[in-house]
Amino acid sequence: MIGFVLIMTERIDAALQEVLDWLGREFSGIRTGQASPALLDSIKVESYGSFMPVNQTASISIEDVRTLRVSPWDASQVPAIERAIRDADLGVALATDSSGVRVIFPELSSERRQQLTKLAKSKLEEAKIRVRGVRDDVMKDIERALKAGDISEDEKYAQKDSIQKSVEATNHALDSLYTKKEVELAK
């Protein structure tokens, strides 16, 4: 019985953390008016016959609030990096010089801020749907364990209560991530 409880607790904690991590990655991809190296994480550069993430072919640093500096470790990679960033269609301006590529993010218009806020809200809802799915799966497993005689009725209610508390804490953390992103977009 104790083994079942530990397995269920570990499983739901891991699944809920995965949802939190997913939303964090999604939000890092939503561009605000500020430059962030995470915005280039999804870009793949053709390097020596294979595609690699840009952060594995160059160092990425923040030059100022709206500018990133991409400094390749191999100067011959500058054109490939520039092409990959341009092809990603991030709505940024690029400036190439001898030491790499400058990625310049334009100011966000109020209309674009509204669009990005709606996008962030939809990602939040998607994350909450995932959390409900995780909760439903675990609740079904608890019911199966009760029917199989692996846990008692009291343990079932204790487990369901524990799971609900984990879900509520996760939903609160998801809301906090959204609020933080909303504030970033309003700047």
N, C-alpha and C positions, 0 to 999 in steps of 0.2 A: 504493500500500500504506500509506504513512504517513498519507494522508488517511483511509483506512478506520479505522485505529487511532485517530486523533484523533476521528473522528465517533463511534465506538463508546464511547470513553472519556467524551466530553462527554455522550452520550446516557444512559449508565448513571449518571453522576454526577448529572445533572439529575433523572432518574427516582427515584433513591434519595433525593435531597434533598427531592423532592416528598413521598415517603412520610414522611420525618422531620417535615416541616412539617405534614403532615396529622395525624400522631399528636400533635404539640404542640398543635394546635388542638383536637383531640378531648379531650386531657387538660385543657386550660384550661376546657373546658365541664363538667368533672366537679367539682362543688362540694365543697370541703373545708370545714372549720369556719371558714375565714378568708375575708373579703370580698376579691374581686378584680374590678376593672373588666372584665376579660376575660369574666366570667360573664354580662355583659349584651350581649356582642357580637352574639349571634344575634337579639336582640330588635329588631323593626321597629316604628316608631311612625308612625301616620298623621299626616302633616304637610302641610298645604296641598294636600290631594287626592292625595298619593302616599305610598308607604310608604318610610321611610328608617331606616337603623340609628340606634339611640338615641344613639350617640356622635357622630352628625352633627347632632343637634338639641339636644344638651346636653353640658355637661362632666361627667365622672364622676370623682369623687375618693374616696379612702378617708378616712372620718371616724375610724373606729377599727377594731380587729381584725375585728369582725363587722358593720360598718355602712359602706355606700356612700352618698355624697351625689350625687344627680343634679340638676344645676342647669341648667335649660333657658335658652337664649339668648333665647327669647320666652316670657314668663310665661304666655301663653295656652295654651302647649303642656303645662302641668303635668297637666291631666286626661287628655290623650291618652297621655302618658308613663306615668302611673300605670296606666291601663287596659292598655297594652301589656305592662307588667311583670306585672300581675296575670294577664293572659291567658296569659302564658308559663308559668305554673304552676311556678315555681321553688321553691316551698315557703318563701317569704320573707314577712316582715311589711313592710308599707309604712306610712309616716307622711308625710303631706303638710303642708307649711307654706308660708309666704310666699315662700321662696327656692327651693323645689323639692320633691323627693321623697327621703326617707331610705329606703334598702333595708336591712332588718335581717335578717341570717342567723342562724337558731337554731343552738344547739349540736347537733352530730351525735351520734346515739345509736350505741352499739357495733354494733347490728344494721345501721344505715344505713352505717356505715363499712365493714362487711364486704361489703355489697351494692356499694358504690362501688369497693372494691378488686377485686371480681370483674369489674365493668364495665371497670375500667382494664386488667385482665389480658386480657379478651376483645378490647379495642381493640389491645393489644400483639400478640396473636396475629393479628389481622386485618392489622396492619401487616407482620408477618413473612411472612404469606401474599402480600401485595403485593410484598414484596422478592423472594420466590422466583419470582413471576410475571415480574418485571422480569429477573431473572437468566436464567430459562428462555428468554424472548424473545431476549435478547442472545446466548445460547449458540446458539440456532437460526440467528440471523443470521451468526454466525461460521462455522457448518457450511456455510451457503449460500455464503458468501464463499470458503471452501476449495474447494467443489465447482466454483464458477465460476472458480477460478484467481486470485482477487484476493489471496489470502494463501497463504503456505506452511504446511506442517505445523508447523514450529517456531513460526511466528507464531500459529498457532491455539492451541497450548499456552501460549504466553506471554500471549495475550489472556485465555484462560480462567483462568489463574492470577491475572492482574491483576484480573479481574472478581470472582473468588472473594474476594480480599483486600478489595475494596471492599464486597462483600456482608457479609463478617464484620465490618468496621468499622461499617457501618450497623447491623447487628444489635446490636453492642455499644452503639452510641449509643441505639438504641431501648430496650435493657434499662436503660440509665442513666436515660432519661426515666421509665420505669416505676418504677424504684427511688425516684427523687425524688418521684414522685406518691404512691407507697406510704407514704413517710415523712410527706408532707403529710397524708395521710388518717389516719395513726396519731396525729397530734397532738391 
